Amino acid sequence: MKPANLSQVLAAAMAATVAMTGAVYAVTPSHSHEDAQHAQIQAKHEGYGVLKAVNTEAGKVQLAHGAIPSLGWPAMTMWFALRDPLPKDVMVGDNVRFELEQVNSKEWVIIRIERKR
């Protein structure tokens, strides 16, 4: 095939691909980027770790937690806000199970925490 013909064939193939992609996109249900962000914001994520410190005045706890695959987070130690007061049976040094929820684009809040049994 001559180079000129090859370029015409490639151009036609690319145009057909773009047209087919547009047709498929038109019949695929739309999920916008905002929908995906909203779903992540509303999602609850579970983690396990050790309660390292409590700041009762600020309503925060420090956890050394394992990886949280649903968030793509590795194991680390960090502070979290508590939605509710810390249960009385949960103490510094305890192994805990917790659920997180994102309340805005930058803050993760523990909505549930309990001693791991």
N, CA, C and O atoms as a GROMACS GRO file, in nm:
protein
  468
    1MET      N    1   0.086  -0.116   0.000
    1MET     CA    2   0.000   0.000   0.000
    1MET      C    3   0.090   0.122   0.000
    1MET      O    4   0.189   0.126   0.072
    2LYS      N    5   0.056   0.222  -0.080
    2LYS     CA    6   0.135   0.344  -0.089
    2LYS      C    7   0.114   0.427   0.038
    2LYS      O    8   0.008   0.420   0.100
    3PRO      N    9   0.215   0.506   0.076
    3PRO     CA   10   0.202   0.589   0.196
    3PRO      C   11   0.081   0.681   0.193
    3PRO      O   12   0.016   0.700   0.296
    4ALA      N   13   0.048   0.738   0.078
    4ALA     CA   14  -0.067   0.828   0.069
    4ALA      C   15  -0.195   0.749   0.098
    4ALA      O   16  -0.282   0.798   0.171
    5ASN      N   17  -0.208   0.629   0.042
    5ASN     CA   18  -0.328   0.547   0.066
    5ASN      C   19  -0.334   0.502   0.212
    5ASN      O   20  -0.442   0.496   0.271
    6LEU      N   21  -0.220   0.470   0.270
    6LEU     CA   22  -0.217   0.428   0.410
    6LEU      C   23  -0.268   0.540   0.500
    6LEU      O   24  -0.344   0.513   0.593
    7SER      N   25  -0.227   0.664   0.475
    7SER     CA   26  -0.275   0.776   0.556
    7SER      C   27  -0.425   0.794   0.541
    7SER      O   28  -0.493   0.825   0.639
    8GLN      N   29  -0.478   0.774   0.420
    8GLN     CA   30  -0.623   0.787   0.400
    8GLN      C   31  -0.697   0.676   0.475
    8GLN      O   32  -0.801   0.701   0.536
    9VAL      N   33  -0.644   0.555   0.471
    9VAL     CA   34  -0.707   0.443   0.541
    9VAL      C   35  -0.705   0.468   0.692
    9VAL      O   36  -0.806   0.447   0.760
   10LEU      N   37  -0.591   0.513   0.744
   10LEU     CA   38  -0.582   0.543   0.888
   10LEU      C   39  -0.677   0.655   0.928
   10LEU      O   40  -0.740   0.648   1.033
   11ALA      N   41  -0.687   0.759   0.846
   11ALA     CA   42  -0.777   0.871   0.876
   11ALA      C   43  -0.922   0.823   0.878
   11ALA      O   44  -0.999   0.863   0.965
   12ALA      N   45  -0.959   0.739   0.784
   12ALA     CA   46  -1.096   0.686   0.778
   12ALA      C   47  -1.124   0.597   0.899
   12ALA      O   48  -1.233   0.602   0.956
   13ALA      N   49  -1.026   0.516   0.937
   13ALA     CA   50  -1.044   0.427   1.052
   13ALA      C   51  -1.059   0.509   1.180
   13ALA      O   52  -1.142   0.476   1.265
   14MET      N   53  -0.980   0.614   1.195
   14MET     CA   54  -0.992   0.698   1.314
   14MET      C   55  -1.127   0.770   1.318
   14MET      O   56  -1.187   0.781   1.424
   15ALA      N   57  -1.174   0.817   1.205
   15ALA     CA   58  -1.303   0.885   1.200
   15ALA      C   59  -1.415   0.788   1.236
   15ALA      O   60  -1.508   0.826   1.307
   16ALA      N   61  -1.407   0.665   1.189
   16ALA     CA   62  -1.509   0.565   1.221
   16ALA      C   63  -1.505   0.531   1.370
   16ALA      O   64  -1.610   0.514   1.432
   17THR      N   65  -1.385   0.522   1.427
   17THR     CA   66  -1.372   0.493   1.570
   17THR      C   67  -1.434   0.604   1.653
   17THR      O   68  -1.506   0.577   1.750
   18VAL      N   69  -1.407   0.728   1.617
   18VAL     CA   70  -1.464   0.842   1.690
   18VAL      C   71  -1.615   0.840   1.679
   18VAL      O   72  -1.685   0.864   1.778
   19ALA      N   73  -1.668   0.811   1.562
   19ALA     CA   74  -1.812   0.806   1.543
   19ALA      C   75  -1.874   0.695   1.628
   19ALA      O   76  -1.978   0.716   1.690
   20MET      N   77  -1.811   0.577   1.631
   20MET     CA   78  -1.864   0.466   1.712
   20MET      C   79  -1.856   0.498   1.860
   20MET      O   80  -1.948   0.466   1.936
   21THR      N   81  -1.748   0.560   1.902
   21THR     CA   82  -1.733   0.596   2.043
   21THR      C   83  -1.843   0.693   2.082
   21THR      O   84  -1.901   0.679   2.190
   22GLY      N   85  -1.873   0.788   1.998
   22GLY     CA   86  -1.979   0.884   2.027
   22GLY      C   87  -2.114   0.815   2.037
   22GLY      O   88  -2.194   0.851   2.124
   23ALA      N   89  -2.140   0.717   1.952
   23ALA     CA   90  -2.267   0.645   1.956
   23ALA      C   91  -2.278   0.564   2.084
   23ALA      O   92  -2.384   0.560   2.147
   24VAL      N   93  -2.171   0.499   2.124
   24VAL     CA   94  -2.173   0.420   2.246
   24VAL      C   95  -2.190   0.512   2.366
   24VAL      O   96  -2.266   0.481   2.458
   25TYR      N   97  -2.122   0.625   2.365
   25TYR     CA   98  -2.133   0.720   2.475
   25TYR      C   99  -2.276   0.773   2.486
   25TYR      O  100  -2.325   0.795   2.596
   26ALA      N  101  -2.340   0.795   2.374
   26ALA     CA  102  -2.476   0.849   2.374
   26ALA      C  103  -2.576   0.754   2.438
   26ALA      O  104  -2.674   0.799   2.495
   27VAL      N  105  -2.554   0.622   2.429
   27VAL     CA  106  -2.649   0.527   2.487
   27VAL      C  107  -2.606   0.476   2.624
   27VAL      O  108  -2.677   0.397   2.687
   28THR      N  109  -2.489   0.520   2.671
   28THR     CA  110  -2.441   0.479   2.803
   28THR      C  111  -2.497   0.576   2.907
   28THR      O  112  -2.492   0.697   2.886
   29PRO      N  113  -2.552   0.524   3.019
   29PRO     CA  114  -2.601   0.616   3.122
   29PRO      C  115  -2.489   0.709   3.169
   29PRO      O  116  -2.374   0.667   3.184
   30SER      N  117  -2.524   0.832   3.190
   30SER     CA  118  -2.426   0.933   3.229
   30SER      C  119  -2.399   0.930   3.378
   30SER      O  120  -2.491   0.930   3.460
   31HIS      N  121  -2.272   0.927   3.413
   31HIS     CA  122  -2.229   0.940   3.552
   31HIS      C  123  -2.124   1.048   3.553
   31HIS      O  124  -2.009   1.024   3.514
   32SER      N  125  -2.160   1.166   3.598
   32SER     CA  126  -2.067   1.277   3.595
   32SER      C  127  -1.961   1.264   3.703
   32SER      O  128  -1.973   1.184   3.795
   33HIS      N  129  -1.859   1.345   3.690
   33HIS     CA  130  -1.751   1.349   3.790
   33HIS      C  131  -1.808   1.390   3.926
   33HIS      O  132  -1.764   1.339   4.030
   34GLU      N  133  -1.904   1.483   3.926
   34GLU     CA  134  -1.966   1.525   4.051
   34GLU      C  135  -2.039   1.408   4.117
   34GLU      O  136  -2.035   1.395   4.240
   35ASP      N  137  -2.107   1.322   4.038
   35ASP     CA  138  -2.174   1.204   4.094
   35ASP      C  139  -2.074   1.113   4.163
   35ASP      O  140  -2.100   1.061   4.271
   36ALA      N  141  -1.959   1.093   4.100
   36ALA     CA  142  -1.856   1.006   4.157
   36ALA      C  143  -1.802   1.066   4.286
   36ALA      O  144  -1.782   0.995   4.385
   37GLN      N  145  -1.778   1.198   4.286
   37GLN     CA  146  -1.728   1.262   4.408
   37GLN      C  147  -1.833   1.255   4.518
   37GLN      O  148  -1.799   1.229   4.633
   38HIS      N  149  -1.960   1.277   4.484
   38HIS     CA  150  -2.067   1.271   4.583
   38HIS      C  151  -2.076   1.131   4.643
   38HIS      O  152  -2.096   1.116   4.763
   39ALA      N  153  -2.062   1.029   4.559
   39ALA     CA  154  -2.068   0.891   4.609
   39ALA      C  155  -1.954   0.866   4.706
   39ALA      O  156  -1.975   0.802   4.809
   40GLN      N  157  -1.833   0.916   4.675
   40GLN     CA  158  -1.720   0.895   4.766
   40GLN      C  159  -1.742   0.971   4.895
   40GLN      O  160  -1.710   0.921   5.003
   41ILE      N  161  -1.796   1.094   4.885
   41ILE     CA  162  -1.819   1.174   5.004
   41ILE      C  163  -1.920   1.105   5.096
   41ILE      O  164  -1.904   1.108   5.218
   42GLN      N  165  -2.022   1.043   5.038
   42GLN     CA  166  -2.125   0.979   5.117
   42GLN      C  167  -2.085   0.841   5.168
   42GLN      O  168  -2.150   0.788   5.258
   43ALA      N  169  -1.981   0.784   5.112
   43ALA     CA  170  -1.942   0.648   5.148
   43ALA      C  171  -1.884   0.641   5.289
   43ALA      O  172  -1.819   0.734   5.336
   44LYS      N  173  -1.909   0.529   5.353
   44LYS     CA  174  -1.850   0.501   5.483
   44LYS      C  175  -1.738   0.401   5.461
   44LYS      O  176  -1.749   0.309   5.379
   45HIS      N  177  -1.632   0.419   5.534
   45HIS     CA  178  -1.515   0.334   5.519
   45HIS      C  179  -1.478   0.274   5.654
   45HIS      O  180  -1.483   0.343   5.756
   46GLU      N  181  -1.440   0.147   5.654
   46GLU     CA  182  -1.410   0.077   5.777
   46GLU      C  183  -1.259   0.062   5.794
   46GLU      O  184  -1.186   0.040   5.698
   47GLY      N  185  -1.215   0.075   5.919
   47GLY     CA  186  -1.074   0.057   5.948
   47GLY      C  187  -1.053  -0.008   6.083
   47GLY      O  188  -1.144  -0.018   6.165
   48TYR      N  189  -0.930  -0.054   6.103
   48TYR     CA  190  -0.891  -0.117   6.228
   48TYR      C  191  -0.760  -0.054   6.272
   48TYR      O  192  -0.675  -0.021   6.189
   49GLY      N  193  -0.743  -0.038   6.403
   49GLY     CA  194  -0.619   0.020   6.450
   49GLY      C  195  -0.610   0.018   6.601
   49GLY      O  196  -0.684  -0.054   6.669
   50VAL      N  197  -0.518   0.099   6.651
   50VAL     CA  198  -0.494   0.112   6.795
   50VAL      C  199  -0.518   0.257   6.833
   50VAL      O  200  -0.466   0.348   6.768
   51LEU      N  201  -0.597   0.279   6.938
   51LEU     CA  202  -0.621   0.414   6.988
   51LEU      C  203  -0.495   0.460   7.061
   51LEU      O  204  -0.456   0.400   7.161
   52LYS      N  205  -0.432   0.566   7.010
   52LYS     CA  206  -0.305   0.614   7.065
   52LYS      C  207  -0.322   0.730   7.162
   52LYS      O  208  -0.247   0.740   7.259
   53ALA      N  209  -0.420   0.818   7.136
   53ALA     CA  210  -0.438   0.936   7.221
   53ALA      C  211  -0.580   0.989   7.204
   53ALA      O  212  -0.646   0.963   7.103
   54VAL      N  213  -0.625   1.065   7.305
   54VAL     CA  214  -0.757   1.125   7.302
   54VAL      C  215  -0.744   1.272   7.339
   54VAL      O  216  -0.680   1.305   7.439
   55ASN      N  217  -0.804   1.360   7.260
   55ASN     CA  218  -0.813   1.502   7.294
   55ASN      C  219  -0.962   1.530   7.314
   55ASN      O  220  -1.033   1.563   7.219
   56THR      N  221  -1.009   1.516   7.438
   56THR     CA  222  -1.151   1.529   7.469
   56THR      C  223  -1.202   1.668   7.435
   56THR      O  224  -1.312   1.682   7.380
   57GLU      N  225  -1.124   1.772   7.467
   57GLU     CA  226  -1.167   1.910   7.441
   57GLU      C  227  -1.192   1.935   7.293
   57GLU      O  228  -1.288   2.002   7.256
   58ALA      N  229  -1.106   1.881   7.207
   58ALA     CA  230  -1.120   1.901   7.063
   58ALA      C  231  -1.213   1.798   7.000
   58ALA      O  232  -1.252   1.813   6.884
   59GLY      N  233  -1.248   1.693   7.075
   59GLY     CA  234  -1.333   1.587   7.019
   59GLY      C  235  -1.261   1.506   6.913
   59GLY      O  236  -1.319   1.469   6.811
   60LYS      N  237  -1.132   1.478   6.940
   60LYS     CA  238  -1.050   1.405   6.842
   60LYS      C  239  -0.978   1.288   6.907
   60LYS      O  240  -0.954   1.286   7.028
   61VAL      N  241  -0.945   1.191   6.823
   61VAL     CA  242  -0.865   1.077   6.867
   61VAL      C  243  -0.752   1.055   6.768
   61VAL      O  244  -0.764   1.086   6.649
   62GLN      N  245  -0.642   1.002   6.819
   62GLN     CA  246  -0.530   0.965   6.733
   62GLN      C  247  -0.530   0.813   6.722
   62GLN      O  248  -0.531   0.741   6.821
   63LEU      N  249  -0.529   0.766   6.596
   63LEU     CA  250  -0.530   0.623   6.569
   63LEU      C  251  -0.407   0.584   6.487
   63LEU      O  252  -0.369   0.654   6.394
   64ALA      N  253  -0.348   0.472   6.523
   64ALA     CA  254  -0.247   0.407   6.438
   64ALA      C  255  -0.327   0.298   6.367
   64ALA      O  256  -0.351   0.191   6.422
   65HIS      N  257  -0.368   0.327   6.245
   65HIS     CA  258  -0.457   0.234   6.176
   65HIS      C  259  -0.385   0.157   6.066
   65HIS      O  260  -0.284   0.201   6.012
   66GLY      N  261  -0.441   0.041   6.036
   66GLY     CA  262  -0.391  -0.038   5.924
   66GLY      C  263  -0.435   0.026   5.792
   66GLY      O  264  -0.502   0.129   5.791
   67ALA      N  265  -0.398  -0.036   5.684
   67ALA     CA  266  -0.439   0.013   5.552
   67ALA      C  267  -0.592   0.015   5.543
   67ALA      O  268  -0.660  -0.071   5.598
   68ILE      N  269  -0.644   0.115   5.472
   68ILE     CA  270  -0.787   0.124   5.446
   68ILE      C  271  -0.803   0.116   5.294
   68ILE      O  272  -0.799   0.218   5.226
   69PRO      N  273  -0.821  -0.006   5.242
   69PRO     CA  274  -0.824  -0.027   5.097
   69PRO      C  275  -0.931   0.055   5.024
   69PRO      O  276  -0.907   0.100   4.912
   70SER      N  277  -1.048   0.074   5.084
   70SER     CA  278  -1.154   0.146   5.015
   70SER      C  279  -1.118   0.293   4.991
   70SER      O  280  -1.179   0.358   4.906
   71LEU      N  281  -1.020   0.345   5.063
   71LEU     CA  282  -0.973   0.482   5.042
   71LEU      C  283  -0.837   0.485   4.973
   71LEU      O  284  -0.790   0.592   4.931
   72GLY      N  285  -0.774   0.369   4.961
   72GLY     CA  286  -0.641   0.365   4.903
   72GLY      C  287  -0.536   0.419   5.000
   72GLY      O  288  -0.428   0.461   4.958
   73TRP      N  289  -0.567   0.417   5.130
   73TRP     CA  290  -0.474   0.467   5.230
   73TRP      C  291  -0.384   0.356   5.281
   73TRP      O  292  -0.430   0.245   5.305
   74PRO      N  293  -0.256   0.384   5.298
   74PRO     CA  294  -0.167   0.287   5.362
   74PRO      C  295  -0.185   0.296   5.514
   74PRO      O  296  -0.254   0.386   5.563
   75ALA      N  297  -0.123   0.207   5.586
   75ALA     CA  298  -0.123   0.214   5.732
   75ALA      C  299  -0.051   0.343   5.774
   75ALA      O  300   0.051   0.380   5.715
   76MET      N  301  -0.106   0.411   5.875
   76MET     CA  302  -0.044   0.534   5.925
   76MET      C  303  -0.105   0.572   6.059
   76MET      O  304  -0.203   0.512   6.103
   77THR      N  305  -0.048   0.672   6.123
   77THR     CA  306  -0.101   0.725   6.247
   77THR      C  307  -0.150   0.866   6.219
   77THR      O  308  -0.077   0.948   6.163
   78MET      N  309  -0.275   0.894   6.258
   78MET     CA  310  -0.332   1.026   6.231
   78MET      C  311  -0.444   1.060   6.329
   78MET      O  312  -0.496   0.973   6.398
   79TRP      N  313  -0.480   1.187   6.332
   79TRP     CA  314  -0.589   1.236   6.417
   79TRP      C  315  -0.718   1.240   6.337
   79TRP      O  316  -0.719   1.273   6.218
   80PHE      N  317  -0.828   1.204   6.404
   80PHE     CA  318  -0.961   1.209   6.345
   80PHE      C  319  -1.056   1.279   6.442
   80PHE      O  320  -1.043   1.266   6.563
   81ALA      N  321  -1.150   1.353   6.386
   81ALA     CA  322  -1.258   1.410   6.466
   81ALA      C  323  -1.358   1.299   6.496
   81ALA      O  324  -1.373   1.204   6.419
   82LEU      N  325  -1.425   1.312   6.610
   82LEU     CA  326  -1.531   1.218   6.648
   82LEU      C  327  -1.666   1.286   6.629
   82LEU      O  328  -1.684   1.400   6.669
   83ARG      N  329  -1.760   1.216   6.567
   83ARG     CA  330  -1.896   1.268   6.555
   83ARG      C  331  -1.965   1.267   6.691
   83ARG      O  332  -2.036   1.361   6.726
   84ASP      N  333  -1.944   1.161   6.766
   84ASP     CA  334  -2.005   1.142   6.897
   84ASP      C  335  -1.895   1.125   7.001
   84ASP      O  336  -1.780   1.098   6.965
   85PRO      N  337  -1.928   1.140   7.129
   85PRO     CA  338  -1.826   1.116   7.232
   85PRO      C  339  -1.770   0.974   7.223
   85PRO      O  340  -1.839   0.881   7.180
   86LEU      N  341  -1.647   0.959   7.264
   86LEU     CA  342  -1.582   0.828   7.266
   86LEU      C  343  -1.654   0.737   7.365
   86LEU      O  344  -1.678   0.778   7.479
   87PRO      N  345  -1.691   0.615   7.325
   87PRO     CA  346  -1.756   0.523   7.420
   87PRO      C  347  -1.669   0.503   7.544
   87PRO      O  348  -1.546   0.498   7.535
   88LYS      N  349  -1.732   0.490   7.658
   88LYS     CA  350  -1.660   0.479   7.786
   88LYS      C  351  -1.573   0.354   7.795
   88LYS      O  352  -1.474   0.353   7.868
   89ASP      N  353  -1.608   0.248   7.721
   89ASP     CA  354  -1.530   0.125   7.729
   89ASP      C  355  -1.410   0.124   7.633
   89ASP      O  356  -1.337   0.025   7.627
   90VAL      N  357  -1.389   0.232   7.558
   90VAL     CA  358  -1.276   0.241   7.466
   90VAL      C  359  -1.168   0.329   7.531
   90VAL      O  360  -1.193   0.444   7.566
   91MET      N  361  -1.048   0.272   7.546
   91MET     CA  362  -0.939   0.341   7.616
   91MET      C  363  -0.812   0.342   7.531
   91MET      O  364  -0.795   0.260   7.441
   92VAL      N  365  -0.726   0.437   7.561
   92VAL     CA  366  -0.596   0.444   7.492
   92VAL      C  367  -0.527   0.309   7.506
   92VAL      O  368  -0.522   0.251   7.614
   93GLY      N  369  -0.474   0.260   7.395
   93GLY     CA  370  -0.407   0.131   7.391
   93GLY      C  371  -0.496   0.020   7.338
   93GLY      O  372  -0.446  -0.088   7.304
   94ASP      N  373  -0.628   0.045   7.331
   94ASP     CA  374  -0.721  -0.058   7.281
   94ASP      C  375  -0.710  -0.075   7.130
   94ASP      O  376  -0.688   0.020   7.056
   95ASN      N  377  -0.728  -0.200   7.086
   95ASN     CA  378  -0.748  -0.227   6.944
   95ASN      C  379  -0.892  -0.190   6.913
   95ASN      O  380  -0.983  -0.228   6.987
   96VAL      N  381  -0.913  -0.115   6.805
   96VAL     CA  382  -1.047  -0.066   6.773
   96VAL      C  383  -1.084  -0.094   6.628
   96VAL      O  384  -0.999  -0.111   6.540
   97ARG      N  385  -1.213  -0.098   6.607
   97ARG     CA  386  -1.275  -0.100   6.474
   97ARG      C  387  -1.347   0.032   6.463
   97ARG      O  388  -1.413   0.075   6.558
   98PHE      N  389  -1.337   0.098   6.346
   98PHE     CA  390  -1.402   0.228   6.332
   98PHE      C  391  -1.456   0.245   6.191
   98PHE      O  392  -1.412   0.180   6.096
   99GLU      N  393  -1.553   0.335   6.179
   99GLU     CA  394  -1.609   0.373   6.050
   99GLU      C  395  -1.586   0.521   6.030
   99GLU      O  396  -1.605   0.601   6.121
  100LEU      N  397  -1.543   0.556   5.910
  100LEU     CA  398  -1.516   0.695   5.873
  100LEU      C  399  -1.617   0.743   5.770
  100LEU      O  400  -1.669   0.665   5.690
  101GLU      N  401  -1.642   0.872   5.775
  101GLU     CA  402  -1.726   0.935   5.673
  101GLU      C  403  -1.664   1.071   5.643
  101GLU      O  404  -1.619   1.140   5.735
  102GLN      N  405  -1.662   1.109   5.518
  102GLN     CA  406  -1.607   1.238   5.480
  102GLN      C  407  -1.718   1.341   5.490
  102GLN      O  408  -1.821   1.328   5.424
  103VAL      N  409  -1.698   1.443   5.573
  103VAL     CA  410  -1.802   1.544   5.593
  103VAL      C  411  -1.784   1.665   5.503
  103VAL      O  412  -1.880   1.739   5.480
  104ASN      N  413  -1.668   1.687   5.455
  104ASN     CA  414  -1.642   1.787   5.352
  104ASN      C  415  -1.521   1.739   5.274
  104ASN      O  416  -1.473   1.628   5.298
  105SER      N  417  -1.474   1.815   5.185
  105SER     CA  418  -1.369   1.764   5.098
  105SER      C  419  -1.236   1.741   5.168
  105SER      O  420  -1.145   1.682   5.109
  106LYS      N  421  -1.222   1.785   5.294
  106LYS     CA  422  -1.092   1.770   5.360
  106LYS      C  423  -1.098   1.702   5.496
  106LYS      O  424  -0.992   1.673   5.552
  107GLU      N  425  -1.215   1.676   5.550
  107GLU     CA  426  -1.221   1.622   5.685
  107GLU      C  427  -1.290   1.486   5.690
  107GLU      O  428  -1.400   1.469   5.638
  108TRP      N  429  -1.223   1.392   5.754
  108TRP     CA  430  -1.278   1.260   5.778
  108TRP      C  431  -1.316   1.250   5.924
  108TRP      O  432  -1.237   1.283   6.013
  109VAL      N  433  -1.438   1.205   5.950
  109VAL     CA  434  -1.491   1.198   6.086
  109VAL      C  435  -1.522   1.053   6.120
  109VAL      O  436  -1.578   0.979   6.039
  110ILE      N  437  -1.486   1.014   6.241
  110ILE     CA  438  -1.522   0.880   6.288
  110ILE      C  439  -1.668   0.886   6.332
  110ILE      O  440  -1.705   0.960   6.423
  111ILE      N  441  -1.750   0.806   6.264
  111ILE     CA  442  -1.892   0.804   6.298
  111ILE      C  443  -1.927   0.687   6.390
  111ILE      O  444  -2.037   0.680   6.446
  112ARG      N  445  -1.831   0.595   6.403
  112ARG     CA  446  -1.851   0.482   6.494
  112ARG      C  447  -1.714   0.426   6.530
  112ARG      O  448  -1.626   0.409   6.444
  113ILE      N  449  -1.698   0.398   6.659
  113ILE     CA  450  -1.573   0.337   6.704
  113ILE      C  451  -1.607   0.242   6.819
  113ILE      O  452  -1.689   0.274   6.905
  114GLU      N  453  -1.541   0.127   6.818
  114GLU     CA  454  -1.566   0.028   6.923
  114GLU      C  455  -1.440  -0.054   6.944
  114GLU      O  456  -1.355  -0.065   6.856
  115ARG      N  457  -1.430  -0.111   7.065
  115ARG     CA  458  -1.319  -0.201   7.091
  115ARG      C  459  -1.332  -0.322   7.000
  115ARG      O  460  -1.441  -0.376   6.980
  116LYS      N  461  -1.219  -0.363   6.946
  116LYS     CA  462  -1.218  -0.483   6.863
  116LYS      C  463  -1.217  -0.602   6.956
  116LYS      O  464  -1.131  -0.613   7.043
  117ARG      N  465  -1.312  -0.690   6.939
  117ARG     CA  466  -1.326  -0.806   7.029
  117ARG      C  467  -1.268  -0.930   6.969
  117ARG      O  468  -1.271  -1.036   7.031
   0.00000   0.00000   0.00000
